[in-house]
Amino acid sequence: MSEDRHIPVFLLNNPLRRLMESPERLAKEYVRQGMVVADIGCGAGFYTIAMARATGPEGLVYAVDSDQVAVERLRNTVEREGLSNVKTFVSPAEKLDFIPTASVDFVLSKDLLCCTIKHREVMREMRRIVKPNGTIHVSIRSFPFSKDPREVRREEWRELISEFKVLNSKSGLTSSWAVLRPK
Ligand SMILES: C[S@@+](CC[C@H](N)C(=O)[O-])C[C@H]1O[C@@H](n2cnc3c(N)ncnc32)[C@H](O)[C@@H]1O
């Protein structure tokens, strides 16, 4: 049985989510035309599609998730939208052999870490693929009293991000995010 937590597609791509999160706003802030982007733990592509539009046909978006169902849904959307710059992979985030070292301008890992036990391994892979002057946007959800081994505890979160130059970050009781660059 997989140790990864997979989230039903109807929750990931629920229109109500747009009331709280804007993929377009994030893409506008971090993605430029022609960039190479990686959406690690992309789910059904809530953020992937906005980033693919922002980077344009000259750019490239790697979209990776260990959940085949979510990736299939994303593949359908990519085809329907006629996007030629998205490469989808059903793969664990801790093994991104298909992405060359130091080749990605912007890595997004939206609420993936808290769905796996492989926190260190995933962070290591993201650091491997990002360019030396590239950016990683990583976020987690927290359930402070949870005993789930996938939970990223406050101390561990601080340790994980301390391996990078922290450009910006915010920590709350139920969610945290950080914008990172390799040291
Ligand atoms: C909370 S969802 C977020 C999905 C997407 N980033 C979004 O914002 O809609 C976390 C995703 O991480 C995926 N996931 C969990 N463990 C993973 C792993 N080890 N490797 C790749 N994907 C993983 C899950 O299948 C799920 O789609």
The ligand as an SDF file (V2000), in Angstrom:
LIG
                    3D

 27 29  0  0  0  0  0  0  0  0999 V2000
   -2.8580   18.3500   -1.0060 C   0  0  0  0  0  0  0  0  0  0  0  0
   -2.6000   17.6840   -2.5810 S   0  0  0  0  0  0  0  0  0  0  0  0
   -2.1740   19.1440   -3.5010 C   0  0  0  0  0  0  0  0  0  0  0  0
   -2.2220   18.9370   -4.9780 C   0  0  0  0  0  0  0  0  0  0  0  0
   -1.8610   20.1850   -5.8110 C   0  0  0  0  0  0  0  0  0  0  0  0
   -0.5500   20.6690   -5.4830 N   0  0  0  0  0  0  0  0  0  0  0  0
   -2.8900   21.2650   -5.5950 C   0  0  0  0  0  0  0  0  0  0  0  0
   -2.5810   22.2810   -4.9450 O   0  0  0  0  0  0  0  0  0  0  0  0
   -4.0260   21.0950   -6.0850 O   0  0  0  0  0  0  0  0  0  0  0  0
   -1.0540   16.8250   -2.4360 C   0  0  0  0  0  0  0  0  0  0  0  0
   -0.6950   16.0000   -3.6490 C   0  0  0  0  0  0  0  0  0  0  0  0
    0.5590   15.3750   -3.4150 O   0  0  0  0  0  0  0  0  0  0  0  0
    0.4990   14.0740   -3.9770 C   0  0  0  0  0  0  0  0  0  0  0  0
    1.5420   13.2520   -3.3320 N   0  0  0  0  0  0  0  0  0  0  0  0
    1.5540   12.7630   -2.0810 C   0  0  0  0  0  0  0  0  0  0  0  0
    2.7120   12.1210   -1.8490 N   0  0  0  0  0  0  0  0  0  0  0  0
    3.4360   12.2070   -2.9910 C   0  0  0  0  0  0  0  0  0  0  0  0
    4.7230   11.7400   -3.3800 C   0  0  0  0  0  0  0  0  0  0  0  0
    5.5120   11.0600   -2.5370 N   0  0  0  0  0  0  0  0  0  0  0  0
    5.1580   12.0050   -4.6330 N   0  0  0  0  0  0  0  0  0  0  0  0
    4.3670   12.7020   -5.5080 C   0  0  0  0  0  0  0  0  0  0  0  0
    3.1360   13.1610   -5.1910 N   0  0  0  0  0  0  0  0  0  0  0  0
    2.6840   12.9230   -3.9490 C   0  0  0  0  0  0  0  0  0  0  0  0
   -0.9100   13.6100   -3.7240 C   0  0  0  0  0  0  0  0  0  0  0  0
   -1.2700   12.5770   -4.6070 O   0  0  0  0  0  0  0  0  0  0  0  0
   -1.6910   14.9100   -3.9630 C   0  0  0  0  0  0  0  0  0  0  0  0
   -2.1090   15.0270   -5.3040 O   0  0  0  0  0  0  0  0  0  0  0  0
  1  2  1  0
  2  3  1  0
  2 10  1  0
  3  4  1  0
  4  5  1  0
  5  6  1  0
  5  7  1  0
  7  8  2  0
  7  9  1  0
 10 11  1  0
 11 12  1  0
 11 26  1  0
 12 13  1  0
 13 14  1  0
 13 24  1  0
 14 15  1  0
 14 23  1  0
 15 16  2  0
 16 17  1  0
 17 18  1  0
 17 23  2  0
 18 19  1  0
 18 20  2  0
 20 21  1  0
 21 22  2  0
 22 23  1  0
 24 25  1  0
 24 26  1  0
 26 27  1  0
M  CHG  2   2   1   9  -1
M  END
$$$$
